[in-house]
Amino acid sequence: MNSFASIPRSLGLGSSLTAAGAFVATVLAFVLEAIGVSETVVFVVAAVALAGLATLIGQATEQLGHRFGPRTTGILQSALGNLPELFISIFALQAGLVVVVQTALIGSILANTLLVLGAAFLLGGLKHGTQQFHGPTVRAMATLLVLSVAALAIPTLATAPGAPDAGHDVDLSVIVSIVLLVIFAASIPFSLGGGPGASAEVEDLSVERVWPLGLTIAMLALGAIGAAFTSDLFVDALRPTMASLRISEAFVGLVIVAIAGNAVEHVVGVQMAMRNKPDLATSLILNSSLQVAIALTPALVIISLFVGADVMTLVLSPLLLGAVALSSILAALIVFDGESTWLEGLALLGLYVIIAASVWFGPPIQA
């Protein structure tokens, strides 16, 4: 009993409230589902629970990084920060929502490079004026992001009617995915060895207090398990909720699921900009987009070979391909000079709203 009573003291007030809120929301979501409450209510509560669990996973990851060093923190954040989105995508693939998963992954890249980066530049610029960051590090990440998006674009171009690989969507997507995963694996020792990347900028991260190692691992495990079960509930409620609201399938993936799966990274990036830490903010935001492009997306292509009835490919619609390509290039151009202004942030937000509006009028998701 004493050991349980000491947990709030070990976690600190903020983390204790986060953990309590996450687990209460998780239990509430399952209770509401069990008693037959409206799917829309279950969907909203499950989304809140996922956001809380993702926050808890992020805090536990920072605690591990505090013990093992800043570069390790960057790697852990990249690997564990996408757990909720990974679980959501796997269950969505099992439910046959391949279009939702595909657009959600593209939506994650767009949300980070346009919505979050734009909000960070806008709010940081309004509060602190022109903000400057370490150009070489950010340029390296932006360049890798453009290269990764270029790799993702090849299957769409190469399998178009009349192109050399027409009819081989799955084969080429798997080949590209394997190559990207190899590059991602190679980037881990590169970052640990001091190469440019987000991990070079995490020294500024601070924790409320140091948790005991056993408690850190327990919180990480509980957060991951809770996210896995809640993601299943979230996806089950997703289709009927969106169908009742008559929201298009593309909009659900590109905006709603993409934002829900990355809520914590979004908040942290903007907070760092408002604290006048543009290096950290820009690195975290661009790194999140990069990890989706170079790790999460190809991993889900491989996973889709074994779960669900349909295989997810990297073949995109012309709209999605153009949006993600232009967004990555625009983000790279904006950060290349090593400084940001509120007007640049507003322009990025404007482009995100335009892209979201372009899929709003699509065919609604079917229950």
ZAKOLPA-357676 format. One record per residue (C-alpha): residue number from 1; y, x, z. Coordinates in nm, 2 decimals. Layout:
N
{NUM,{Y,X,Z}}
...
This chain:
367
{1,{0.00,0.00,0.00}}
{2,{0.24,0.28,0.09}}
{3,{0.17,0.45,-0.25}}
{4,{0.27,0.13,-0.43}}
{5,{0.58,0.09,-0.22}}
{6,{0.69,0.44,-0.30}}
{7,{0.68,0.38,-0.68}}
{8,{1.03,0.23,-0.70}}
{9,{1.17,0.52,-0.51}}
{10,{1.00,0.77,-0.74}}
{11,{1.12,0.59,-1.06}}
{12,{1.47,0.53,-0.95}}
{13,{1.67,0.20,-0.97}}
{14,{1.72,0.19,-1.35}}
{15,{1.37,0.27,-1.44}}
{16,{1.22,0.04,-1.18}}
{17,{1.42,-0.25,-1.32}}
{18,{1.31,-0.16,-1.67}}
{19,{0.94,-0.14,-1.57}}
{20,{0.96,-0.46,-1.37}}
{21,{1.14,-0.65,-1.65}}
{22,{0.89,-0.52,-1.91}}
{23,{0.58,-0.62,-1.72}}
{24,{0.73,-0.96,-1.62}}
{25,{0.82,-1.04,-1.98}}
{26,{0.47,-0.93,-2.09}}
{27,{0.29,-1.15,-1.84}}
{28,{0.53,-1.44,-1.92}}
{29,{0.46,-1.42,-2.29}}
{30,{0.09,-1.45,-2.24}}
{31,{0.13,-1.73,-1.99}}
{32,{0.35,-1.92,-2.23}}
{33,{0.10,-1.87,-2.51}}
{34,{-0.19,-1.99,-2.29}}
{35,{-0.02,-2.31,-2.18}}
{36,{0.07,-2.39,-2.54}}
{37,{0.45,-2.35,-2.54}}
{38,{0.63,-2.34,-2.87}}
{39,{0.54,-2.04,-3.09}}
{40,{0.91,-1.97,-3.13}}
{41,{0.96,-1.93,-2.75}}
{42,{0.65,-1.71,-2.73}}
{43,{0.79,-1.50,-3.02}}
{44,{1.12,-1.44,-2.85}}
{45,{0.97,-1.35,-2.51}}
{46,{0.72,-1.12,-2.68}}
{47,{1.00,-0.95,-2.86}}
{48,{1.19,-0.90,-2.53}}
{49,{0.87,-0.76,-2.37}}
{50,{0.82,-0.52,-2.66}}
{51,{1.17,-0.39,-2.62}}
{52,{1.12,-0.34,-2.25}}
{53,{0.79,-0.16,-2.30}}
{54,{0.93,0.06,-2.57}}
{55,{1.21,0.16,-2.33}}
{56,{0.96,0.24,-2.06}}
{57,{0.76,0.45,-2.31}}
{58,{1.08,0.63,-2.40}}
{59,{1.17,0.71,-2.04}}
{60,{0.81,0.83,-1.96}}
{61,{0.83,1.05,-2.27}}
{62,{1.16,1.20,-2.16}}
{63,{1.00,1.27,-1.82}}
{64,{0.72,1.47,-1.99}}
{65,{0.97,1.65,-2.20}}
{66,{1.16,1.74,-1.88}}
{67,{0.85,1.92,-1.76}}
{68,{0.75,2.08,-2.09}}
{69,{1.08,2.17,-2.25}}
{70,{1.33,2.02,-2.49}}
{71,{1.14,2.10,-2.81}}
{72,{0.83,1.93,-2.68}}
{73,{1.05,1.63,-2.59}}
{74,{1.15,1.60,-2.95}}
{75,{0.79,1.60,-3.07}}
{76,{0.68,1.35,-2.81}}
{77,{0.96,1.12,-2.89}}
{78,{0.87,1.13,-3.25}}
{79,{0.50,1.07,-3.18}}
{80,{0.53,0.81,-2.91}}
{81,{0.86,0.64,-2.99}}
{82,{0.70,0.46,-3.28}}
{83,{0.40,0.32,-3.09}}
{84,{0.53,-0.05,-3.07}}
{85,{0.60,-0.04,-3.44}}
{86,{0.26,0.11,-3.51}}
{87,{0.09,-0.16,-3.31}}
{88,{0.29,-0.44,-3.47}}
{89,{0.21,-0.31,-3.82}}
{90,{-0.16,-0.28,-3.75}}
{91,{-0.19,-0.63,-3.63}}
{92,{0.02,-0.76,-3.91}}
{93,{-0.21,-0.59,-4.16}}
{94,{-0.50,-0.75,-4.00}}
{95,{-0.32,-1.09,-4.04}}
{96,{-0.27,-1.02,-4.41}}
{97,{0.11,-0.97,-4.38}}
{98,{0.11,-0.67,-4.61}}
{99,{0.45,-0.75,-4.75}}
{100,{0.60,-0.78,-4.40}}
{101,{0.46,-0.44,-4.30}}
{102,{0.58,-0.27,-4.62}}
{103,{0.93,-0.42,-4.60}}
{104,{0.94,-0.35,-4.22}}
{105,{0.88,0.02,-4.28}}
{106,{1.15,0.04,-4.54}}
{107,{1.36,-0.17,-4.31}}
{108,{1.32,0.08,-4.03}}
{109,{1.46,0.36,-4.26}}
{110,{1.74,0.13,-4.37}}
{111,{1.82,0.02,-4.01}}
{112,{1.85,0.37,-3.89}}
{113,{2.04,0.53,-4.18}}
{114,{2.28,0.24,-4.22}}
{115,{2.28,0.00,-3.92}}
{116,{2.24,0.25,-3.63}}
{117,{2.41,0.55,-3.79}}
{118,{2.69,0.31,-3.90}}
{119,{2.73,0.16,-3.55}}
{120,{2.72,0.51,-3.39}}
{121,{2.99,0.64,-3.62}}
{122,{3.20,0.32,-3.59}}
{123,{3.19,0.29,-3.21}}
{124,{3.20,0.67,-3.15}}
{125,{3.49,0.71,-3.39}}
{126,{3.69,0.42,-3.24}}
{127,{3.65,0.57,-2.89}}
{128,{3.68,0.94,-2.96}}
{129,{3.83,0.97,-3.30}}
{130,{3.67,1.20,-3.56}}
{131,{3.35,1.34,-3.42}}
{132,{3.19,1.67,-3.52}}
{133,{2.83,1.78,-3.51}}
{134,{2.62,2.09,-3.59}}
{135,{2.62,2.08,-3.97}}
{136,{2.32,2.30,-4.05}}
{137,{2.08,2.11,-3.82}}
{138,{2.19,1.76,-3.94}}
{139,{2.20,1.87,-4.31}}
{140,{1.84,2.00,-4.28}}
{141,{1.72,1.67,-4.14}}
{142,{1.91,1.47,-4.40}}
{143,{1.77,1.68,-4.68}}
{144,{1.42,1.63,-4.55}}
{145,{1.48,1.26,-4.54}}
{146,{1.59,1.25,-4.90}}
{147,{1.29,1.45,-5.00}}
{148,{1.06,1.22,-4.81}}
{149,{1.21,0.91,-4.97}}
{150,{1.17,1.07,-5.31}}
{151,{0.80,1.12,-5.24}}
{152,{0.77,0.76,-5.14}}
{153,{0.94,0.66,-5.46}}
{154,{0.70,0.84,-5.70}}
{155,{0.41,0.58,-5.68}}
{156,{0.65,0.30,-5.78}}
{157,{0.77,0.49,-6.08}}
{158,{0.44,0.64,-6.18}}
{159,{0.25,0.31,-6.17}}
{160,{0.50,0.09,-6.36}}
{161,{0.37,-0.07,-6.68}}
{162,{0.33,0.20,-6.94}}
{163,{0.36,0.48,-6.69}}
{164,{0.08,0.75,-6.66}}
{165,{-0.08,0.60,-6.34}}
{166,{-0.05,0.23,-6.42}}
{167,{-0.33,0.05,-6.24}}
{168,{-0.39,0.32,-5.99}}
{169,{-0.15,0.20,-5.72}}
{170,{-0.39,0.26,-5.43}}
{171,{-0.52,0.60,-5.55}}
{172,{-0.17,0.75,-5.59}}
{173,{-0.05,0.59,-5.27}}
{174,{-0.33,0.75,-5.07}}
{175,{-0.27,1.09,-5.24}}
{176,{0.10,1.08,-5.15}}
{177,{0.03,0.96,-4.80}}
{178,{-0.21,1.26,-4.74}}
{179,{0.05,1.50,-4.86}}
{180,{0.32,1.36,-4.64}}
{181,{0.09,1.36,-4.34}}
{182,{0.01,1.73,-4.40}}
{183,{0.38,1.81,-4.42}}
{184,{0.43,1.61,-4.09}}
{185,{0.15,1.81,-3.92}}
{186,{0.31,2.13,-4.04}}
{187,{0.65,2.03,-3.91}}
{188,{0.52,2.01,-3.55}}
{189,{0.46,2.38,-3.50}}
{190,{0.77,2.45,-3.71}}
{191,{0.98,2.25,-3.47}}
{192,{0.81,2.39,-3.16}}
{193,{0.88,2.74,-3.30}}
{194,{1.25,2.68,-3.33}}
{195,{1.29,2.54,-3.68}}
{196,{1.58,2.30,-3.76}}
{197,{1.51,1.94,-3.65}}
{198,{1.58,1.68,-3.39}}
{199,{1.40,1.88,-3.12}}
{200,{1.67,2.15,-3.14}}
{201,{1.92,1.90,-3.01}}
{202,{1.75,1.73,-2.72}}
{203,{1.87,1.98,-2.45}}
{204,{2.15,1.73,-2.36}}
{205,{1.90,1.46,-2.26}}
{206,{1.90,1.41,-1.88}}
{207,{1.68,1.20,-1.66}}
{208,{1.78,0.98,-1.37}}
{209,{1.53,1.16,-1.15}}
{210,{1.20,1.35,-1.20}}
{211,{0.89,1.14,-1.17}}
{212,{0.56,1.27,-1.03}}
{213,{0.34,1.38,-1.32}}
{214,{0.07,1.12,-1.23}}
{215,{0.32,0.84,-1.22}}
{216,{0.47,0.95,-1.55}}
{217,{0.13,0.94,-1.72}}
{218,{0.05,0.61,-1.56}}
{219,{0.37,0.45,-1.68}}
{220,{0.32,0.59,-2.03}}
{221,{-0.04,0.45,-2.04}}
{222,{0.06,0.11,-1.91}}
{223,{0.35,0.09,-2.15}}
{224,{0.13,0.18,-2.45}}
{225,{-0.15,-0.07,-2.34}}
{226,{0.11,-0.34,-2.28}}
{227,{0.27,-0.27,-2.62}}
{228,{-0.07,-0.29,-2.80}}
{229,{-0.16,-0.63,-2.65}}
{230,{0.19,-0.78,-2.68}}
{231,{0.22,-0.67,-3.04}}
{232,{-0.09,-0.88,-3.12}}
{233,{0.08,-1.18,-2.95}}
{234,{0.41,-1.10,-3.13}}
{235,{0.24,-1.10,-3.47}}
{236,{0.04,-1.42,-3.40}}
{237,{0.37,-1.60,-3.32}}
{238,{0.56,-1.43,-3.60}}
{239,{0.42,-1.63,-3.90}}
{240,{0.46,-1.99,-3.76}}
{241,{0.80,-1.90,-3.61}}
{242,{0.94,-1.77,-3.93}}
{243,{0.78,-2.05,-4.13}}
{244,{0.94,-2.31,-3.91}}
{245,{1.28,-2.14,-3.96}}
{246,{1.21,-2.10,-4.34}}
{247,{1.31,-1.74,-4.33}}
{248,{1.20,-1.53,-4.63}}
{249,{0.91,-1.29,-4.60}}
{250,{1.11,-1.00,-4.72}}
{251,{1.39,-1.07,-4.47}}
{252,{1.14,-1.10,-4.18}}
{253,{1.01,-0.75,-4.26}}
{254,{1.33,-0.58,-4.37}}
{255,{1.54,-0.70,-4.08}}
{256,{1.37,-0.89,-3.79}}
{257,{1.05,-0.68,-3.75}}
{258,{1.22,-0.35,-3.84}}
{259,{1.49,-0.40,-3.57}}
{260,{1.24,-0.53,-3.31}}
{261,{1.01,-0.23,-3.35}}
{262,{1.29,0.02,-3.32}}
{263,{1.52,-0.15,-3.06}}
{264,{1.52,0.14,-2.81}}
{265,{1.60,0.42,-3.06}}
{266,{1.89,0.20,-3.19}}
{267,{2.04,0.16,-2.85}}
{268,{2.00,0.53,-2.75}}
{269,{2.16,0.66,-3.07}}
{270,{2.47,0.45,-3.03}}
{271,{2.50,0.53,-2.66}}
{272,{2.49,0.90,-2.73}}
{273,{2.78,0.86,-2.99}}
{274,{2.98,0.66,-2.74}}
{275,{2.93,0.94,-2.48}}
{276,{3.08,1.18,-2.74}}
{277,{2.75,1.35,-2.81}}
{278,{2.74,1.32,-3.19}}
{279,{2.49,1.61,-3.23}}
{280,{2.23,1.43,-3.03}}
{281,{2.31,1.09,-3.17}}
{282,{2.29,1.19,-3.53}}
{283,{1.98,1.40,-3.47}}
{284,{1.80,1.11,-3.29}}
{285,{1.89,0.86,-3.56}}
{286,{1.80,1.07,-3.86}}
{287,{1.49,1.19,-3.70}}
{288,{1.37,0.83,-3.64}}
{289,{1.42,0.76,-4.01}}
{290,{1.24,1.08,-4.11}}
{291,{0.94,1.01,-3.89}}
{292,{0.90,0.66,-4.04}}
{293,{0.91,0.81,-4.39}}
{294,{0.69,1.11,-4.33}}
{295,{0.45,1.00,-4.07}}
{296,{0.43,0.62,-3.99}}
{297,{0.44,0.49,-4.34}}
{298,{0.17,0.72,-4.49}}
{299,{-0.05,0.67,-4.17}}
{300,{-0.04,0.30,-4.22}}
{301,{-0.14,0.33,-4.59}}
{302,{-0.45,0.52,-4.47}}
{303,{-0.51,0.27,-4.18}}
{304,{-0.48,-0.03,-4.42}}
{305,{-0.79,0.11,-4.61}}
{306,{-1.00,0.01,-4.30}}
{307,{-0.82,-0.30,-4.16}}
{308,{-0.72,-0.62,-4.33}}
{309,{-0.82,-0.76,-4.66}}
{310,{-0.55,-0.59,-4.87}}
{311,{-0.45,-0.23,-4.89}}
{312,{-0.09,-0.14,-4.84}}
{313,{0.05,0.08,-5.11}}
{314,{0.37,0.27,-5.16}}
{315,{0.46,0.07,-5.47}}
{316,{0.79,-0.11,-5.39}}
{317,{1.00,-0.37,-5.56}}
{318,{1.30,-0.23,-5.76}}
{319,{1.54,-0.37,-5.49}}
{320,{1.36,-0.20,-5.20}}
{321,{1.32,0.13,-5.39}}
{322,{1.69,0.13,-5.49}}
{323,{1.81,0.04,-5.14}}
{324,{1.61,0.30,-4.96}}
{325,{1.69,0.57,-5.21}}
{326,{2.06,0.50,-5.22}}
{327,{2.08,0.47,-4.84}}
{328,{1.91,0.81,-4.78}}
{329,{2.14,0.98,-5.03}}
{330,{2.45,0.81,-4.89}}
{331,{2.36,0.91,-4.53}}
{332,{2.30,1.27,-4.65}}
{333,{2.64,1.28,-4.83}}
{334,{2.82,1.14,-4.52}}
{335,{2.68,1.39,-4.27}}
{336,{2.70,1.69,-4.50}}
{337,{3.05,1.78,-4.40}}
{338,{2.95,1.79,-4.03}}
{339,{3.19,1.52,-3.91}}
{340,{3.20,1.14,-3.89}}
{341,{3.48,0.88,-3.88}}
{342,{3.48,0.51,-3.78}}
{343,{3.56,0.41,-4.14}}
{344,{3.24,0.58,-4.27}}
{345,{3.05,0.39,-4.00}}
{346,{3.20,0.06,-4.12}}
{347,{3.10,0.14,-4.48}}
{348,{2.74,0.21,-4.37}}
{349,{2.73,-0.12,-4.18}}
{350,{2.87,-0.30,-4.48}}
{351,{2.60,-0.17,-4.71}}
{352,{2.33,-0.28,-4.45}}
{353,{2.47,-0.63,-4.44}}
{354,{2.47,-0.65,-4.83}}
{355,{2.11,-0.53,-4.85}}
{356,{2.00,-0.78,-4.58}}
{357,{2.18,-1.06,-4.76}}
{358,{2.00,-0.96,-5.09}}
{359,{1.66,-1.07,-4.94}}
{360,{1.78,-1.37,-4.74}}
{361,{1.73,-1.61,-5.02}}
{362,{1.37,-1.50,-5.11}}
{363,{1.06,-1.73,-5.08}}
{364,{1.00,-1.83,-4.72}}
{365,{0.70,-1.69,-4.53}}
{366,{0.41,-1.93,-4.53}}
{367,{0.25,-2.05,-4.20}}
